[in-house]
C-alpha cells in the first residue's frame, strides 16, 4: 500500500496546487532584495535562505553530511533500568566522562541485532534511486532548514493485510506536506502530499522529524509541525543579503560614489558638457576591467565624495556579526570560517561540530526512528542507535575509554569488548580481578587481637 513517489517527485516542479493549511512558517518573503512580511510557505526557507546564503548552506551541508555518515544500528533492550540511564547519559552535555559512561551503559543495556530487514533499508538501499546515506542526509537537511522532515514507508498489501513492515523508505520534501489534524487522543489523522493527490496517508507509514515549536494556542494544526530555526533569523538573512548587495555595488564601482565638477566659478563646465564627460568616464574608467585606471585631463576639476568605502561603512564587520548569528542558530563554531591560529584550535572547532551539532541531531533522529520501528515491527524492545564513536573527531575519547576500561576490573570482559565495538568471546562473561587484591578482613586484625602492651615493650 502506498503511492508513486517517483511520479510525484517528477511533477513536483510543475505543480501549482497547494493544499497546505496553517503551516507554522514565518510570514515573510524575499521581494526586491528585501524581506517583506506576508503569508508564505516553507519553500522560502529553502529557496530564499538555504539557496541564497552561501554560509547557511555550508553550515547545513556540513552538519547533515557528517550526521549521515553515522550508520544506523538496531538493538534489543536486555536491562531496562540501564537503558534509561543510557538515554539520560547521551542527552547530557558531551564530555569525556559522559562519553565513557554512555558507552559502558550501552554495552550493559542492549544486545545488538546483527541481521534485520530494517537495517538493510535504512543503511543500504532504502528505495530505487537513493543510498541509505543519501536518504539520511536529506532527512537531516530538511529538518535543519525547514524544521520538519518526513520519511514515508511503503508497505505490502491493501489495508495493511500484510502488516506494517516497510518495503521502501522515501524522503518527502517537507514544504509539500500538510498534516491532517485528528482528535485529542490521536492528534495526527494523517498526511497529505500536495504533488501527489488528496489521499490521506496513514500516520503509521510516516516518521515525522521536527524541531520544537512553541505556540500560543492549539487552534488548527500549527502545533503539529516543527518550527524552523530560521524563523527567528529573518532579519539576519535579509541583512546579510543587503550587506552583500551594498558591498558588491561599491566594489564594482571601484570605490565610493562622488561628484566630479569644475574647481571654480569660471570653470566653463556646462550641463551638456558635464553629461558628456560623465558618459565618457563611465565607458573608460568604470567596471571590472576599466575601473581604477588613471584619468588624465587638462581641465581643473575636483571630486566630492558622497559615499564611503565598505570598510568605513563597517559592511565587512557587520557581515561577520551576521555570520555569528547564523552560527548561533545551529550552535556551529564560527571559527570554521576564520583562519585557525593553529592546528589544535582547528581540531577543537571540528570536534565542536560533532559534539554540539551532529550528536544532538542524531539523538533526536534515533528517538523518532525508534518509535517508528517499534510500531512497524510490533516489538517494543527494539531501539535505534546511530553509531557515532567512529567519528575521527572522537578518537581521542575512544582512547580515553580504552584506558579507563583497562583499569575497570569490576566490568565484565564482554561488556568491555562491546563498549569498544568488538564481538563477544566465549567465556567472557567474567570479571578479571587484579592479582594482589584481598578482602579487608584478611589484612586488618580484629580489635580484640591487638596487643596493647607491645607499645610499652618497644619503648
C-alpha positions as CSV (number, residue, x, y, z in Angstrom):
1,X,0.0,0.0,0.0
2,X,1.5,3.4,-1.0
3,X,1.8,5.9,-3.7
4,X,4.1,6.5,-6.6
5,X,6.7,8.9,-5.2
6,X,8.8,8.8,-8.3
7,X,5.8,10.1,-10.3
8,X,5.1,12.6,-7.7
9,X,8.6,13.9,-7.5
10,X,8.7,14.3,-11.3
11,X,5.6,16.5,-11.2
12,X,6.7,18.5,-8.1
13,X,8.4,21.2,-10.1
14,X,5.4,21.9,-12.4
15,X,2.6,21.6,-9.8
16,X,0.7,24.7,-8.9
17,X,-1.7,23.1,-6.4
18,X,-1.1,24.0,-2.8
19,X,-3.1,22.1,-0.2
20,X,-1.2,23.2,2.8
21,X,-3.2,24.9,5.5
22,X,-2.0,26.6,8.6
23,X,1.7,25.8,8.3
24,X,3.7,27.5,11.0
25,X,6.3,29.1,8.8
26,X,7.0,32.7,9.4
27,X,5.1,35.3,7.4
28,X,7.9,36.7,5.2
29,X,9.0,36.7,1.6
30,X,12.1,38.0,-0.2
31,X,11.0,40.6,-2.7
32,X,13.1,43.3,-4.3
33,X,16.2,42.4,-2.2
34,X,14.2,42.9,1.0
35,X,12.3,40.7,3.4
36,X,8.6,41.6,3.2
37,X,6.0,40.3,5.7
38,X,3.3,38.3,4.1
39,X,1.7,34.8,4.2
40,X,4.3,32.4,2.9
41,X,5.2,28.7,2.8
42,X,8.2,26.7,4.0
43,X,9.6,26.7,0.5
44,X,11.1,30.1,1.2
45,X,13.4,28.6,3.8
46,X,14.9,26.6,1.0
47,X,14.8,29.0,-1.9
48,X,15.3,32.3,-0.2
49,X,17.6,31.3,2.7
50,X,19.4,28.0,2.1
51,X,19.9,28.5,-1.7
52,X,20.6,32.2,-1.3
53,X,23.1,32.3,1.6
54,X,26.4,30.5,1.0
55,X,27.3,30.4,4.7
56,X,23.9,29.0,5.7
57,X,24.2,26.3,3.0
58,X,27.7,25.4,4.0
59,X,26.7,25.0,7.7
60,X,23.7,22.9,6.9
61,X,25.7,20.7,4.4
62,X,28.5,20.2,6.9
63,X,26.1,19.1,9.7
64,X,23.9,16.9,7.5
65,X,26.8,15.3,5.7
66,X,28.6,14.3,9.0
67,X,25.4,13.1,10.6
68,X,24.5,10.9,7.5
69,X,27.8,9.1,7.7
70,X,26.9,7.5,11.1
71,X,25.4,4.1,10.3
72,X,22.1,3.2,12.0
73,X,22.3,0.3,14.5
74,X,19.4,-1.7,15.9
75,X,19.4,-3.1,19.4
76,X,17.2,-5.0,21.8
77,X,16.8,-4.0,25.4
78,X,18.2,-6.5,27.9
79,X,18.3,-4.3,31.0
80,X,15.5,-1.7,31.2
81,X,17.0,0.3,34.1
82,X,20.4,0.7,32.4
83,X,18.7,1.5,29.1
84,X,17.0,4.5,30.8
85,X,20.3,5.6,32.3
86,X,21.9,5.3,28.8
87,X,19.3,7.6,27.3
88,X,19.9,10.2,30.1
89,X,23.7,9.9,29.6
90,X,23.6,10.6,25.8
91,X,21.3,13.6,26.2
92,X,23.7,15.2,28.7
93,X,26.3,17.8,27.5
94,X,29.2,16.0,25.9
95,X,32.3,15.4,27.9
96,X,34.9,12.6,28.3
97,X,33.1,11.3,31.4
98,X,29.7,11.3,29.7
99,X,31.2,9.5,26.6
100,X,32.7,6.8,28.8
101,X,29.6,6.4,30.8
102,X,27.3,6.2,27.8
103,X,29.5,3.6,26.0
104,X,29.6,1.3,29.1
105,X,25.8,1.7,29.8
106,X,25.1,0.9,26.1
107,X,27.1,-2.4,26.4
108,X,25.3,-3.3,29.6
109,X,21.7,-2.3,28.5
110,X,21.4,-3.6,24.9
111,X,22.1,-6.6,22.7
112,X,22.9,-5.6,19.1
113,X,20.7,-7.0,16.3
114,X,23.1,-8.0,13.5
115,X,20.5,-9.1,10.9
116,X,17.2,-7.2,10.4
117,X,15.4,-6.1,7.2
118,X,15.2,-2.5,8.5
119,X,19.0,-2.3,8.7
120,X,19.3,-3.1,5.0
121,X,16.7,-0.5,4.1
122,X,18.0,2.4,6.2
123,X,21.7,1.8,5.7
124,X,22.0,0.3,2.2
125,X,19.1,0.6,-0.3
126,X,16.0,2.4,1.0
127,X,14.4,2.9,-2.4
128,X,15.1,2.7,-6.1
129,X,17.2,5.8,-6.5
130,X,18.9,6.6,-3.2
131,X,21.5,5.1,-0.9
132,X,21.0,5.0,2.8
133,X,23.5,7.8,3.3
134,X,21.6,10.0,0.8
135,X,18.3,9.3,2.4
136,X,19.5,10.2,5.9
137,X,21.3,13.3,4.6
138,X,18.1,14.5,3.0
139,X,16.1,13.9,6.1
140,X,18.6,15.8,8.3
141,X,18.8,18.6,5.7
142,X,15.1,19.2,5.5
143,X,14.8,19.3,9.3
144,X,17.8,21.7,9.7
145,X,16.3,24.2,7.1
146,X,12.5,23.9,7.4
147,X,12.2,22.5,10.9
148,X,10.4,19.3,9.5
149,X,11.4,16.2,7.6
150,X,9.2,13.2,6.7
151,X,10.1,9.6,6.0
152,X,7.4,7.7,4.1
153,X,7.4,3.9,4.2
154,X,5.6,1.8,1.6
155,X,4.1,-1.5,2.8
156,X,2.8,-4.6,1.2
157,X,-0.9,-5.4,0.6
158,X,-4.1,-3.4,0.7
159,X,-5.3,-2.0,4.0
160,X,-2.2,-3.4,5.7
161,X,-3.2,-7.0,5.0
162,X,0.4,-8.0,5.3
163,X,1.3,-5.8,8.2
164,X,3.2,-2.5,8.6
165,X,6.7,-3.7,7.8
166,X,8.3,-1.2,5.4
167,X,9.3,-2.3,1.9
168,X,10.8,1.1,0.7
169,X,11.7,4.3,2.5
170,X,11.4,7.7,1.0
171,X,12.1,11.3,2.0
172,X,9.2,13.7,1.2
173,X,10.0,17.4,0.5
174,X,8.8,18.9,3.7
175,X,7.2,22.1,2.2
176,X,4.8,19.8,0.2
177,X,3.4,18.1,3.3
178,X,0.1,19.0,5.0
179,X,-0.6,17.4,8.4
180,X,-4.3,16.5,8.7
181,X,-5.4,17.1,12.3
182,X,-7.2,14.4,14.2
183,X,-8.7,14.4,17.7
184,X,-7.3,14.9,21.2
185,X,-6.4,11.2,21.5
186,X,-4.8,10.9,18.1
187,X,-3.8,14.5,17.1
188,X,-2.5,13.4,13.7
189,X,-5.1,11.9,11.4
190,X,-2.7,11.6,8.5
191,X,-0.5,13.4,6.0
192,X,-1.2,14.8,2.5
193,X,1.4,15.5,-0.1
194,X,0.4,18.3,-2.5
195,X,2.3,16.9,-5.6
196,X,0.6,13.5,-5.4
197,X,-3.1,13.6,-4.5
198,X,-5.7,14.5,-1.9
199,X,-5.4,11.0,-0.4
200,X,-4.5,10.9,3.3
201,X,-1.5,8.8,4.2
202,X,-1.9,6.7,7.4
203,X,0.4,8.2,10.1
204,X,1.8,4.7,10.8
205,X,3.6,5.0,7.4
206,X,5.3,8.3,8.2
207,X,8.1,9.2,10.6
208,X,8.0,12.9,11.3
209,X,11.2,14.5,12.5
210,X,10.7,18.0,13.7
211,X,12.1,20.9,15.7
212,X,10.5,22.3,18.8
213,X,7.5,24.6,18.1
214,X,6.1,26.8,20.8
215,X,2.6,28.1,20.0
216,X,0.3,30.4,21.8
217,X,-2.7,28.1,21.3
218,X,-3.6,24.8,19.7
219,X,-6.3,26.0,17.2
220,X,-5.9,24.4,13.8
221,X,-2.9,22.3,13.1
222,X,0.1,24.6,13.5
223,X,1.2,23.0,16.7
224,X,1.7,19.7,14.9
225,X,4.6,21.0,12.9
226,X,8.1,21.8,13.9
227,X,9.4,25.4,13.6
228,X,12.4,26.2,11.6
229,X,15.4,27.7,13.3
230,X,15.4,30.3,10.5
231,X,12.0,31.6,11.7
232,X,13.9,33.8,14.1
233,X,16.6,34.8,11.6
234,X,14.5,36.7,9.1
235,X,16.3,40.0,9.8
236,X,19.7,38.3,9.9
237,X,19.3,36.6,6.5
238,X,17.8,39.8,5.0
239,X,20.6,41.9,6.5
240,X,23.3,39.6,5.0
241,X,21.7,39.9,1.6
242,X,21.6,43.7,1.9
243,X,25.3,43.8,3.0
244,X,26.3,41.7,0.0
245,X,24.5,43.9,-2.4
246,X,26.0,47.1,-0.9
247,X,29.5,45.7,-0.8
248,X,29.4,44.3,-4.4
249,X,28.0,47.6,-5.7
250,X,30.8,49.6,-4.2
251,X,33.4,47.0,-5.4
252,X,32.0,47.2,-9.0
253,X,32.2,51.0,-8.8
254,X,35.8,50.7,-7.6
255,X,35.2,52.9,-4.6
256,X,32.7,55.3,-3.0
257,X,30.3,57.3,-5.1
258,X,31.1,61.0,-5.7
259,X,30.6,64.1,-7.9
260,X,33.2,65.4,-10.4
261,X,32.8,69.1,-11.0
262,X,34.7,72.3,-12.0
263,X,37.0,73.6,-9.3
264,X,35.9,77.2,-9.6
265,X,33.1,79.5,-10.7
266,X,34.7,80.2,-14.1
267,X,35.3,76.6,-14.9
268,X,33.1,76.8,-18.0
269,X,31.7,73.3,-17.4
270,X,28.1,73.4,-18.8
271,X,25.4,70.8,-18.3
272,X,25.7,69.2,-21.7
273,X,29.5,69.1,-21.3
274,X,29.2,67.6,-17.9
275,X,26.8,64.8,-19.2
276,X,29.2,64.0,-22.0
277,X,32.2,63.9,-19.6
278,X,30.2,61.6,-17.3
279,X,29.3,59.2,-20.1
280,X,32.8,59.0,-21.4
281,X,34.2,58.5,-17.8
282,X,31.8,55.6,-17.2
283,X,32.8,54.0,-20.5
284,X,36.5,54.3,-20.0
285,X,37.0,54.1,-16.2
286,X,34.3,52.1,-14.5
287,X,33.5,48.4,-14.4
288,X,35.6,45.4,-13.5
289,X,38.0,45.8,-16.5
290,X,38.5,49.6,-16.7
291,X,37.9,50.5,-13.1
292,X,40.8,52.1,-11.3
293,X,42.6,53.3,-14.4
294,X,44.2,56.8,-14.3
295,X,42.4,59.8,-15.7
296,X,44.4,62.4,-17.4
297,X,42.7,65.8,-18.2
298,X,43.9,69.4,-18.7
299,X,40.8,70.6,-17.0
300,X,40.7,72.0,-13.5
301,X,38.2,69.6,-11.8
302,X,37.5,68.4,-8.3
303,X,35.9,65.3,-6.8
304,X,33.4,65.4,-3.9
305,X,32.7,62.1,-2.3
306,X,29.1,61.4,-1.4
307,X,29.7,57.8,-0.2
308,X,32.2,55.9,1.9
309,X,34.0,52.6,1.4
310,X,32.8,49.2,2.6
311,X,35.4,49.4,5.4
312,X,34.2,52.8,6.5
313,X,30.6,51.6,6.3
314,X,31.6,48.6,8.5
315,X,29.9,46.3,6.0
316,X,32.6,43.6,6.3
317,X,32.4,43.8,10.1
318,X,28.7,43.7,10.0
319,X,28.7,40.6,7.8
320,X,30.9,38.9,10.4
321,X,28.3,39.7,13.1
322,X,25.5,38.4,10.9
323,X,27.5,35.2,10.3
324,X,27.9,34.8,14.1
325,X,24.1,35.0,14.5
326,X,23.6,32.3,11.8
327,X,26.2,30.1,13.5
328,X,24.5,30.6,16.9
329,X,21.2,29.3,15.5
330,X,22.9,26.0,14.8
331,X,25.4,26.0,17.7
332,X,28.0,25.9,14.9
333,X,31.6,27.1,15.7
334,X,32.2,30.3,13.8
335,X,36.0,29.5,13.9
336,X,35.4,27.2,10.9
337,X,35.0,30.4,8.8
338,X,38.0,32.2,10.2
339,X,41.7,31.3,9.7
340,X,42.8,29.0,12.5
341,X,45.6,30.2,14.8
342,X,47.0,26.7,14.9
343,X,46.1,23.1,14.1
344,X,44.9,22.4,17.7
345,X,42.4,25.2,17.6
346,X,41.0,24.0,14.2
347,X,40.7,20.5,15.8
348,X,38.7,21.9,18.7
349,X,36.3,23.6,16.2
350,X,35.9,20.4,14.2
351,X,35.2,18.4,17.3
352,X,32.6,21.0,18.4
353,X,30.7,20.4,15.1
354,X,30.3,16.8,16.1
355,X,29.5,17.3,19.8
356,X,27.3,20.4,19.6
357,X,25.6,20.0,16.2
358,X,25.8,16.4,14.9
359,X,25.3,14.3,18.1
360,X,22.1,16.2,19.2
361,X,20.7,15.9,15.7
362,X,21.3,12.1,15.7
363,X,19.8,11.6,19.2
364,X,16.5,13.2,18.1
365,X,16.7,11.2,14.9
366,X,17.2,7.9,16.9
367,X,14.2,8.7,19.2
368,X,11.8,9.2,16.3
369,X,13.1,6.2,14.4
370,X,12.9,4.0,17.5
371,X,9.2,4.9,17.8
372,X,8.6,4.1,14.1
373,X,10.5,0.8,14.2
374,X,8.7,-0.4,17.3
375,X,5.3,0.2,15.7
376,X,6.3,-1.1,12.2
377,X,7.6,-4.4,13.6
378,X,5.4,-4.7,16.7
379,X,8.4,-5.1,19.0
380,X,8.8,-2.6,21.9
381,X,12.2,-3.9,22.8
382,X,13.8,-2.5,19.7
383,X,16.0,0.6,19.9
384,X,17.6,2.5,17.1
385,X,21.1,3.9,18.0
386,X,23.3,5.7,15.4
387,X,26.9,4.6,15.6
388,X,28.9,7.8,16.4
389,X,32.0,6.6,18.1
390,X,34.0,6.3,14.9
391,X,33.9,10.0,14.0
392,X,37.5,11.0,13.6
393,X,37.0,13.9,16.0
394,X,36.1,11.4,18.8
395,X,39.1,9.1,18.5
396,X,40.8,10.8,21.5
397,X,37.7,9.9,23.6
398,X,37.9,6.3,22.4
399,X,41.5,6.2,23.6
400,X,40.4,7.5,27.0
401,X,37.6,4.9,27.0
402,X,40.1,2.1,26.4
403,X,42.4,3.3,29.1
404,X,39.6,3.6,31.6
405,X,38.2,0.1,30.8
406,X,41.7,-1.4,31.2
407,X,41.6,-0.5,34.9
408,X,37.8,-1.1,35.5
409,X,38.1,-4.7,36.7
410,X,34.5,-4.6,38.0
411,X,33.2,-4.7,34.4
412,X,32.9,-8.0,32.6
413,X,35.2,-8.8,29.8
414,X,32.5,-9.0,27.2
415,X,30.9,-5.7,28.3
416,X,34.3,-4.1,27.8
417,X,34.6,-5.6,24.3
418,X,31.1,-4.4,23.4
419,X,31.9,-0.9,24.7
420,X,34.8,-0.8,22.3
421,X,32.6,-2.3,19.5
422,X,34.2,-5.7,19.5
423,X,32.4,-9.0,19.3
424,X,31.8,-11.0,22.5
425,X,34.1,-14.0,23.2
426,X,33.3,-17.4,24.7
427,X,33.8,-17.3,28.5
428,X,34.0,-13.5,28.5
429,X,31.1,-13.0,31.0
430,X,33.5,-12.8,33.9
431,X,35.4,-10.2,35.8
432,X,39.1,-10.3,35.9
433,X,40.3,-9.2,39.3
434,X,43.9,-7.9,39.5
435,X,46.4,-10.1,41.5
436,X,47.2,-8.9,45.0
437,X,43.7,-7.8,45.9
438,X,42.5,-9.2,49.2
439,X,39.4,-8.8,51.4
440,X,39.7,-6.1,54.0
441,X,39.2,-8.6,56.9
442,X,42.2,-10.6,55.6
443,X,44.7,-7.7,56.1
444,X,43.4,-6.0,59.2
445,X,43.3,-7.8,62.6
446,X,40.3,-7.6,64.8
447,X,40.5,-5.1,67.6
448,X,40.5,-7.7,70.4
449,X,43.6,-9.3,68.8
450,X,45.7,-6.2,69.2
451,X,48.4,-6.5,71.9
452,X,48.4,-3.0,73.5
453,X,51.4,-4.0,75.7
454,X,53.5,-4.2,72.6
455,X,54.0,-0.4,72.5
456,X,55.4,-0.4,76.0
457,X,57.8,-3.2,75.2
458,X,59.1,-1.3,72.2
459,X,59.9,1.7,74.3
